[in-house]
Amino acid sequence: MEIFLFLFIFFAVFIITYIISESIVPMLLDFYQKMHERRTQQFSAQLEESFLFWEKRKIFLISFLPLVFAGAAFVLIARNPIVLSAGFVAGLIAPQVILRIARAQRLKKFRGQLIDTLRILSSSIRAGLSFVQAIEVLCEEMPAPVSQEFNLILKENRLGVSLEESLKNLRERVPIDEVNLLVTSILIARESGGELPHVLARLVDTIRSNIKLKEKIATLTLQGKLQGIIMMFLPFVFTYIIYRQNPEHFDVMLSTVTGKKLLMTAVGLQIVGMFLIKKISTIKM
């Protein structure tokens, strides 16, 4: 009887394993491959919009390495499923975080080149060139990212897109206040027949004053932001140090329902405090 029971269990396990290996595992692998390809295509499209051309292998490494490090930490150090979960979440959000950082750096660089851009456009138009010809001169003399964005305006114009529509597209691709002011001023000047070189010269002073004001505000709020960052992470660091030195101090907090509720409440209030500090220390222009 025991032999028949053993054989039954053996064949049942064999059949279940065969079904899983032949149907469920390929289905999961196919689902993962399609999801990864879709995320890679979306991320690649977002990169191309910012004129950032990365290989798919680099995108895969950015998505996969956090999970690898989390798995190594799980096996070698922590042996905690939270570490694996953190690595999985990091792998999902890492591409978007890196993309935001790269786009922010690109926008900052574009803002820094904007005054020279206006000067070149103004001087070219004063020399008798049309606005499109002034953009061509600008693309030859200015480095990226200004040359890339205005060169795209020229390409759209050659394909039949109106100059006004191309400028509006520039405003969408470069969502900063200075570009919005530039595009709006150019469109109004072209519609009303205003003197465009004079408008661009006035814009130089306006944008320079705006940039100086933003730099001054950033300097004045830097101390508050640093204090906020320190206050954000200080409770977690302090709690970790105390836990490593005297784990018994946390027995009540970790082993009782009331203690767990207090911990969850503390973490929730800390997160709320982080958002409040960020809200207070951020000044919108």
Kinemage of the C-alpha trace (Angstrom):
@kinemage 1
@onewidth
@group {chain A} dominant
@subgroup {mainchain}
@vectorlist {calphas} color= white
{ca met a 1} P 0.000 0.000 0.000
{ca glu a 2} L 2.795 2.391 0.871
{ca ile a 3} L 4.510 1.619 -2.464
{ca phe a 4} L 1.353 2.500 -4.423
{ca leu a 5} L 0.958 5.710 -2.399
{ca phe a 6} L 4.587 6.617 -3.082
{ca leu a 7} L 4.182 5.927 -6.814
{ca phe a 8} L 0.979 7.962 -6.912
{ca ile a 9} L 2.648 10.933 -5.226
{ca phe a 10} L 5.682 10.579 -7.502
{ca phe a 11} L 3.618 10.564 -10.700
{ca ala a 12} L 1.402 13.389 -9.423
{ca val a 13} L 4.451 15.558 -8.707
{ca phe a 14} L 5.922 14.603 -12.095
{ca ile a 15} L 2.731 15.533 -13.960
{ca ile a 16} L 2.363 18.842 -12.088
{ca thr a 17} L 6.011 19.693 -12.752
{ca tyr a 18} L 5.607 18.821 -16.430
{ca ile a 19} L 2.487 20.977 -16.750
{ca ile a 20} L 4.212 23.909 -15.038
{ca ser a 21} L 7.354 23.601 -17.162
{ca glu a 22} L 5.440 23.221 -20.432
{ca ser a 23} L 2.664 25.764 -19.988
{ca ile a 24} L 2.961 28.115 -17.022
{ca val a 25} L 6.705 28.857 -17.180
{ca pro a 26} L 6.727 29.671 -20.936
{ca met a 27} L 3.641 31.800 -20.441
{ca leu a 28} L 5.320 33.751 -17.625
{ca leu a 29} L 8.515 34.144 -19.649
{ca asp a 30} L 6.544 35.355 -22.657
{ca phe a 31} L 4.619 37.816 -20.470
{ca tyr a 32} L 7.869 39.139 -18.963
{ca gln a 33} L 9.471 39.488 -22.401
{ca lys a 34} L 6.500 41.408 -23.804
{ca met a 35} L 6.323 43.649 -20.731
{ca his a 36} L 10.063 44.333 -20.886
{ca glu a 37} L 9.931 45.121 -24.620
{ca arg a 38} L 6.988 47.461 -24.113
{ca arg a 39} L 8.717 49.309 -21.248
{ca thr a 40} L 11.946 49.486 -23.278
{ca gln a 41} L 10.131 50.946 -26.295
{ca gln a 42} L 8.331 53.517 -24.144
{ca phe a 43} L 11.549 54.479 -22.383
{ca ser a 44} L 13.436 54.678 -25.690
{ca ala a 45} L 10.749 56.960 -27.129
{ca gln a 46} L 10.999 59.241 -24.110
{ca leu a 47} L 14.776 59.315 -24.465
{ca glu a 48} L 14.555 60.216 -28.154
{ca glu a 49} L 12.206 63.084 -27.331
{ca ser a 50} L 14.993 64.469 -25.132
{ca phe a 51} L 17.672 63.733 -27.775
{ca leu a 52} L 19.176 61.051 -25.511
{ca phe a 53} L 20.093 58.004 -27.572
{ca trp a 54} L 20.856 55.003 -25.347
{ca glu a 55} L 21.291 51.401 -26.398
{ca lys a 56} L 18.658 48.875 -25.341
{ca arg a 57} L 21.360 46.967 -23.466
{ca lys a 58} L 21.993 50.004 -21.276
{ca ile a 59} L 18.278 50.379 -20.568
{ca phe a 60} L 18.071 46.682 -19.651
{ca leu a 61} L 21.006 47.011 -17.242
{ca ile a 62} L 19.418 50.025 -15.566
{ca ser a 63} L 16.218 48.028 -15.029
{ca phe a 64} L 17.857 44.723 -14.066
{ca leu a 65} L 20.859 45.657 -11.897
{ca pro a 66} L 18.843 46.881 -8.855
{ca leu a 67} L 17.084 43.502 -8.713
{ca val a 68} L 20.437 41.678 -8.997
{ca phe a 69} L 21.944 43.689 -6.150
{ca ala a 70} L 18.821 43.138 -4.061
{ca gly a 71} L 19.024 39.383 -4.704
{ca ala a 72} L 22.693 39.320 -3.701
{ca ala a 73} L 21.912 41.288 -0.547
{ca phe a 74} L 19.052 38.893 0.206
{ca val a 75} L 21.276 35.822 -0.152
{ca leu a 76} L 24.434 37.165 1.488
{ca ile a 77} L 23.271 39.680 4.087
{ca ala a 78} L 19.676 40.378 4.951
{ca arg a 79} L 17.683 37.277 3.952
{ca asn a 80} L 14.609 39.466 4.112
{ca pro a 81} L 11.904 39.482 1.425
{ca ile a 82} L 11.594 43.242 1.905
{ca val a 83} L 15.039 43.609 0.322
{ca leu a 84} L 13.884 41.704 -2.761
{ca ser a 85} L 10.722 43.790 -2.950
{ca ala a 86} L 12.776 46.978 -2.680
{ca gly a 87} L 15.046 45.785 -5.488
{ca phe a 88} L 12.064 44.954 -7.692
{ca val a 89} L 10.516 48.388 -7.103
{ca ala a 90} L 13.893 50.056 -7.716
{ca gly a 91} L 14.223 48.178 -10.995
{ca leu a 92} L 10.803 49.439 -12.083
{ca ile a 93} L 11.346 53.094 -11.204
{ca ala a 94} L 15.099 53.412 -11.893
{ca pro a 95} L 14.714 54.157 -15.647
{ca gln a 96} L 12.154 56.881 -15.012
{ca val a 97} L 14.260 58.439 -12.241
{ca ile a 98} L 17.349 58.467 -14.461
{ca leu a 99} L 15.300 59.903 -17.326
{ca arg a 100} L 13.983 62.703 -15.122
{ca ile a 101} L 17.496 63.546 -13.952
{ca ala a 102} L 18.802 63.569 -17.536
{ca arg a 103} L 15.912 65.740 -18.734
{ca ala a 104} L 16.369 68.138 -15.812
{ca gln a 105} L 20.059 68.513 -16.668
{ca arg a 106} L 19.173 69.094 -20.309
{ca leu a 107} L 16.609 71.778 -19.414
{ca lys a 108} L 19.122 73.456 -17.109
{ca lys a 109} L 21.712 73.497 -19.886
{ca phe a 110} L 19.139 74.857 -22.338
{ca arg a 111} L 18.236 77.658 -19.924
{ca gly a 112} L 21.914 78.566 -19.574
{ca gln a 113} L 22.273 78.901 -23.370
{ca leu a 114} L 19.095 80.904 -23.879
{ca ile a 115} L 20.569 84.403 -23.507
{ca asp a 116} L 23.225 83.713 -26.154
{ca thr a 117} L 20.473 82.249 -28.324
{ca leu a 118} L 18.458 85.458 -28.161
{ca arg a 119} L 21.500 87.583 -28.926
{ca ile a 120} L 22.333 85.550 -32.033
{ca leu a 121} L 18.734 85.674 -33.268
{ca ser a 122} L 18.494 89.413 -32.645
{ca ser a 123} L 21.810 90.264 -34.326
{ca ser a 124} L 21.039 88.017 -37.309
{ca ile a 125} L 17.651 89.647 -37.900
{ca arg a 126} L 19.185 93.115 -37.531
{ca ala a 127} L 21.703 92.105 -40.216
{ca gly a 128} L 18.824 91.611 -42.658
{ca leu a 129} L 18.208 87.861 -42.384
{ca ser a 130} L 14.764 86.347 -42.109
{ca phe a 131} L 13.720 84.560 -38.939
{ca val a 132} L 14.249 81.132 -40.530
{ca gln a 133} L 17.716 82.159 -41.752
{ca ala a 134} L 18.496 83.461 -38.261
{ca ile a 135} L 17.590 80.035 -36.875
{ca glu a 136} L 19.974 78.421 -39.384
{ca val a 137} L 22.789 80.694 -38.159
{ca leu a 138} L 21.849 79.824 -34.592
{ca cys a 139} L 22.066 76.073 -35.273
{ca glu a 140} L 25.550 76.517 -36.741
{ca glu a 141} L 26.946 78.591 -33.875
{ca met a 142} L 25.271 77.164 -30.768
{ca pro a 143} L 26.006 73.736 -29.229
{ca ala a 144} L 23.440 71.202 -28.049
{ca pro a 145} L 20.763 71.225 -26.757
{ca val a 146} L 19.784 74.587 -28.305
{ca ser a 147} L 21.096 73.608 -31.741
{ca gln a 148} L 19.201 70.292 -31.608
{ca glu a 149} L 15.870 71.862 -30.680
{ca phe a 150} L 16.034 74.692 -33.222
{ca asn a 151} L 17.323 72.327 -35.903
{ca leu a 152} L 14.159 70.308 -35.331
{ca ile a 153} L 12.176 73.500 -35.963
{ca leu a 154} L 13.938 73.853 -39.321
{ca lys a 155} L 13.214 70.231 -40.227
{ca glu a 156} L 9.532 70.623 -39.361
{ca asn a 157} L 9.395 73.825 -41.407
{ca arg a 158} L 10.887 72.054 -44.439
{ca leu a 159} L 8.244 69.330 -44.094
{ca gly a 160} L 5.464 71.900 -44.350
{ca val a 161} L 4.776 72.595 -40.678
{ca ser a 162} L 4.141 76.275 -40.059
{ca leu a 163} L 6.717 78.192 -38.060
{ca glu a 164} L 4.109 79.089 -35.443
{ca glu a 165} L 3.243 75.413 -34.934
{ca ser a 166} L 6.935 74.476 -34.724
{ca leu a 167} L 7.488 77.103 -32.028
{ca lys a 168} L 4.521 75.741 -30.079
{ca asn a 169} L 6.048 72.256 -30.351
{ca leu a 170} L 9.295 73.682 -28.966
{ca arg a 171} L 7.374 75.055 -25.999
{ca glu a 172} L 5.957 71.586 -25.321
{ca arg a 173} L 9.343 69.851 -25.637
{ca val a 174} L 11.136 72.376 -23.414
{ca pro a 175} L 8.635 73.148 -20.629
{ca ile a 176} L 10.430 76.017 -18.883
{ca asp a 177} L 9.159 79.530 -18.216
{ca glu a 178} L 11.832 81.229 -20.312
{ca val a 179} L 10.958 79.242 -23.443
{ca asn a 180} L 7.261 79.887 -22.893
{ca leu a 181} L 8.019 83.609 -22.671
{ca leu a 182} L 10.225 83.441 -25.778
{ca val a 183} L 7.669 81.600 -27.915
{ca thr a 184} L 4.778 83.789 -26.766
{ca ser a 185} L 6.724 86.976 -27.493
{ca ile a 186} L 7.777 85.807 -30.965
{ca leu a 187} L 4.239 84.726 -31.884
{ca ile a 188} L 2.754 88.034 -30.716
{ca ala a 189} L 5.442 90.038 -32.538
{ca arg a 190} L 4.858 88.116 -35.787
{ca glu a 191} L 1.074 88.491 -35.573
{ca ser a 192} L 1.107 92.187 -34.666
{ca gly a 193} L 3.969 93.157 -36.956
{ca gly a 194} L 6.197 94.285 -34.098
{ca glu a 195} L 9.926 94.822 -34.372
{ca leu a 196} L 11.280 91.358 -33.557
{ca pro a 197} L 14.940 92.364 -32.876
{ca his a 198} L 13.752 94.902 -30.300
{ca val a 199} L 11.494 92.284 -28.700
{ca leu a 200} L 14.363 89.779 -28.495
{ca ala a 201} L 16.675 92.411 -26.983
{ca arg a 202} L 14.102 93.167 -24.293
{ca leu a 203} L 13.705 89.447 -23.676
{ca val a 204} L 17.435 89.159 -22.938
{ca asp a 205} L 17.092 91.593 -20.024
{ca thr a 206} L 13.880 89.975 -18.805
{ca ile a 207} L 15.215 86.415 -18.898
{ca arg a 208} L 18.533 87.434 -17.323
{ca ser a 209} L 16.661 89.090 -14.441
{ca asn a 210} L 14.424 86.024 -14.111
{ca ile a 211} L 17.408 83.657 -13.966
{ca lys a 212} L 19.172 85.828 -11.357
{ca leu a 213} L 16.004 85.907 -9.261
{ca lys a 214} L 15.678 82.110 -9.401
{ca glu a 215} L 19.331 81.676 -8.425
{ca lys a 216} L 18.859 84.045 -5.488
{ca ile a 217} L 15.755 82.187 -4.332
{ca ala a 218} L 17.587 78.852 -4.644
{ca thr a 219} L 20.439 80.227 -2.525
{ca leu a 220} L 18.104 81.586 0.150
{ca thr a 221} L 16.101 78.359 0.377
{ca leu a 222} L 19.140 76.053 0.281
{ca gln a 223} L 19.598 76.047 4.055
{ca gly a 224} L 15.954 75.191 4.633
{ca lys a 225} L 16.107 72.366 2.090
{ca leu a 226} L 19.248 70.906 3.683
{ca gln a 227} L 17.653 71.072 7.125
{ca gly a 228} L 14.564 69.396 5.725
{ca ile a 229} L 16.604 66.577 4.158
{ca ile a 230} L 18.477 66.014 7.426
{ca met a 231} L 15.243 65.960 9.412
{ca met a 232} L 13.745 63.512 6.909
{ca phe a 233} L 16.419 60.853 7.345
{ca leu a 234} L 17.554 61.519 10.924
{ca pro a 235} L 14.724 59.520 12.605
{ca phe a 236} L 15.401 56.472 10.418
{ca val a 237} L 19.166 56.623 11.022
{ca phe a 238} L 18.675 57.132 14.763
{ca thr a 239} L 16.196 54.233 14.938
{ca tyr a 240} L 18.586 51.927 13.062
{ca ile a 241} L 21.514 52.786 15.360
{ca ile a 242} L 19.461 52.185 18.501
{ca tyr a 243} L 18.101 48.924 17.102
{ca arg a 244} L 21.596 47.642 16.277
{ca gln a 245} L 22.920 48.524 19.742
{ca asn a 246} L 19.923 47.525 21.874
{ca pro a 247} L 17.439 45.360 19.962
{ca glu a 248} L 15.495 44.615 23.152
{ca his a 249} L 14.312 48.232 23.273
{ca phe a 250} L 12.142 47.499 20.248
{ca asp a 251} L 10.636 44.227 21.490
{ca val a 252} L 7.440 45.941 22.593
{ca met a 253} L 7.167 47.895 19.358
{ca leu a 254} L 7.728 44.862 17.133
{ca ser a 255} L 5.925 42.142 19.073
{ca thr a 256} L 2.676 43.849 20.121
{ca val a 257} L -0.231 45.128 18.067
{ca thr a 258} L -0.110 48.535 19.746
{ca gly a 259} L 3.614 48.857 19.062
{ca lys a 260} L 3.178 47.985 15.383
{ca lys a 261} L 0.377 50.538 15.067
{ca leu a 262} L 2.607 53.175 16.654
{ca leu a 263} L 5.426 52.340 14.234
{ca met a 264} L 3.099 52.564 11.235
{ca thr a 265} L 1.721 55.865 12.517
{ca ala a 266} L 5.242 57.227 13.021
{ca val a 267} L 6.307 56.239 9.506
{ca gly a 268} L 3.127 57.747 8.047
{ca leu a 269} L 3.621 61.026 9.908
{ca gln a 270} L 7.259 61.093 8.802
{ca ile a 271} L 6.193 60.748 5.161
{ca val a 272} L 3.626 63.526 5.617
{ca gly a 273} L 6.359 65.674 7.167
{ca met a 274} L 8.614 65.042 4.154
{ca phe a 275} L 5.956 66.309 1.759
{ca leu a 276} L 5.219 69.334 3.952
{ca ile a 277} L 8.910 70.280 4.164
{ca lys a 278} L 9.258 69.930 0.397
{ca lys a 279} L 6.108 72.002 -0.134
{ca ile a 280} L 7.255 74.777 2.203
{ca ser a 281} L 10.808 74.956 0.836
{ca thr a 282} L 9.670 75.048 -2.819
{ca ile a 283} L 8.821 78.473 -4.218
{ca lys a 284} L 6.966 78.552 -7.508
{ca met a 285} L 7.871 81.306 -9.930
